[in-house]
Amino acid sequence: EVQLQAFGGGLVQPGGYRRLSCVASGLTFDDYAIGWFRQAPGKKREGVSVIDIDSGSTYYDDSVKGRFTISSDNAKNTVYLQMNGLKPDDTAAYYCGAITLSSGRDWYFVPEVYDYWGLGTQVTVSS
């Protein structure tokens, strides 16, 4: 059974930082890209950042470039999202998902084509 578990959410002050972790099990890790998405109340799920586990290539939405960093520890089947310079607009439930590499990177920011999802972890940016 494939499982993705996201950890690390919480309450952060504007300008602060937080690191999210996504632990994957039950799949061949380097056959996938792992993406972080977020969803605020009343809004669609949107892609934040994706990492190709096999090549290490990373991709970011313009809204987080220069502030967020995605990385992986393949020995631990874990992907991290380091979030710095957090803004109130970053407030959302953050989800990690897995998409097979054969799907192609053109689909990396399209949540509907992801194969697996974990439960979300809430990040609230507020003073």
C-alpha positions in Angstrom: 0.0 0.0 0.0 1.4 3.4 -1.0 1.4 6.0 1.7 2.5 9.6 1.8 2.6 11.3 5.1 3.1 15.1 5.4 4.5 16.7 8.6 5.6 20.0 9.9 2.7 22.4 9.6 1.9 25.0 12.3 1.5 28.6 13.1 4.2 30.9 11.9 4.6 34.7 12.1 5.0 36.7 8.8 8.6 36.6 7.7 9.2 33.3 9.6 10.1 29.9 8.3 8.9 26.3 8.4 10.1 23.0 7.1 7.6 20.4 5.8 8.4 16.8 5.4 6.8 14.2 3.2 7.6 10.5 3.9 6.7 8.0 1.2 6.3 4.2 1.6 5.1 1.4 -0.6 6.5 2.7 -3.9 9.8 2.8 -5.8 10.8 6.2 -4.8 13.0 7.1 -7.8 10.2 6.2 -10.2 8.3 9.3 -9.1 8.3 13.0 -8.9 7.1 14.3 -5.6 5.1 17.6 -5.6 4.0 19.9 -2.8 0.6 21.5 -3.4 -1.5 23.8 -1.2 -5.1 24.6 -0.9 -6.7 27.5 0.9 -10.4 27.5 1.8 -12.5 28.2 -1.2 -9.6 27.9 -3.6 -8.3 25.2 -6.0 -5.3 23.1 -5.1 -2.3 24.7 -6.6 1.2 23.4 -7.2 4.0 24.9 -5.2 7.1 22.9 -6.0 8.1 19.5 -7.5 11.2 17.4 -7.4 12.1 14.7 -9.9 13.5 12.1 -7.5 15.6 10.4 -10.1 17.4 13.4 -11.6 17.0 15.8 -8.7 15.6 18.5 -10.9 13.4 20.9 -9.1 10.5 23.2 -10.2 8.8 26.1 -8.5 5.7 28.2 -8.9 6.6 31.8 -9.4 4.9 32.8 -6.1 7.5 30.9 -4.1 10.7 31.2 -6.1 13.5 32.5 -4.0 11.6 31.7 -0.8 10.9 28.0 -0.8 13.4 25.2 -1.4 12.5 21.5 -2.2 14.9 18.7 -1.5 15.0 15.0 -1.0 16.7 12.4 1.1 16.4 9.3 -1.1 17.8 7.0 1.6 14.8 8.0 3.8 12.2 8.3 1.0 11.6 11.8 2.2 11.0 15.1 0.5 11.4 18.4 2.3 9.9 21.8 1.6 11.9 24.6 3.3 9.7 27.7 3.5 11.4 31.0 4.3 10.0 34.5 4.2 6.5 33.3 4.8 3.6 35.6 4.0 -0.1 35.5 5.1 -0.9 34.5 1.5 1.0 31.2 2.1 -1.6 30.1 4.6 -3.1 26.9 3.4 -3.3 23.1 3.9 -0.1 21.7 2.2 -0.3 18.3 0.5 2.4 16.1 -1.0 1.7 13.9 -4.0 3.5 11.4 -6.2 3.4 11.3 -10.0 5.2 8.8 -12.1 8.1 10.2 -14.0 6.7 8.7 -17.2 3.8 11.2 -17.0 6.2 13.9 -18.1 7.1 17.2 -16.4 4.5 19.1 -18.3 2.0 17.6 -15.9 3.9 18.2 -12.7 1.8 21.1 -11.6 -1.6 19.5 -12.5 -3.0 17.9 -9.4 -5.6 15.9 -11.2 -3.0 13.6 -12.8 -1.2 12.7 -9.6 -1.2 9.0 -8.6 -1.1 9.3 -4.9 -1.7 11.9 -2.2 -1.1 12.2 1.5 -3.2 14.0 4.0 -2.5 17.7 4.4 -0.7 19.6 7.0 -1.9 23.1 7.9 0.4 26.1 7.6 -1.0 29.3 9.1 1.0 32.6 8.7 -0.3 35.2 11.0 0.9 37.6 13.7 
